[in-house]
Amino acid sequence: MDLRELVNHPETTIVDVRTPSEFMSGHVEGSVNIPLDEVPYRIEEFRAMPGQIVLCCVSGGRSGQAQAYLSMHGLDNVHNGGGWMDVNFLKYHAA
């Protein structure tokens, strides 16, 4: 499944790892805000999410860090979607 399919799958959860203020300035509709610095404390919340998880931030750096951390802790259903605007584009411009 490519990123566009993942983003548009009904069971995929999109998690934005930016700060709450960044999230409030714009985000993918329906996404969840879990700031990068909270990821280590919310692993069980990630484990409880159904289906695949697509992480996003501004450019993909923080979401890449979160993806690596979660993968190290056994979550193999987590994907780095890159920048939230790119994920948003994929969500609303489905092929």
C-alpha positions, 0 to 999 in steps of 0.5 A, spaced: 500 500 500 502 506 498 502 513 502 496 515 498 492 509 499 494 509 507 492 516 508 485 515 505 484 508 508 478 508 513 482 505 518 488 509 518 490 514 524 493 520 522 498 522 528 501 529 527 507 530 532 507 537 532 506 542 538 499 543 540 500 551 537 503 548 531 497 543 530 492 549 532 495 553 526 493 548 521 492 540 520 489 534 517 482 534 518 481 528 523 488 527 525 490 526 532 495 531 535 501 527 540 507 532 540 513 528 539 516 529 546 509 525 549 510 519 544 514 515 549 509 516 554 503 514 550 506 508 546 500 504 549 495 509 546 499 508 539 498 500 540 490 501 541 490 505 534 486 500 529 489 499 522 495 503 520 498 509 523 501 515 518 505 520 522 506 527 520 509 534 522 512 540 518 517 536 514 518 529 516 523 530 521 520 529 527 515 524 524 521 520 522 524 520 529 517 518 532 516 512 527 523 510 529 522 510 536 515 506 535 518 501 531 524 500 536 518 498 541 515 493 536 510 497 532 510 495 525 504 499 523 507 506 523 509 510 517 512 517 516 508 521 512 512 527 512 509 534 512 502 535 514 501 539 508 503 533 503 499 528 507 493 533 507 494 533 499 494 526 499 488 525 503 484 530 499 486 529 492 485 521 492 487 518 485 
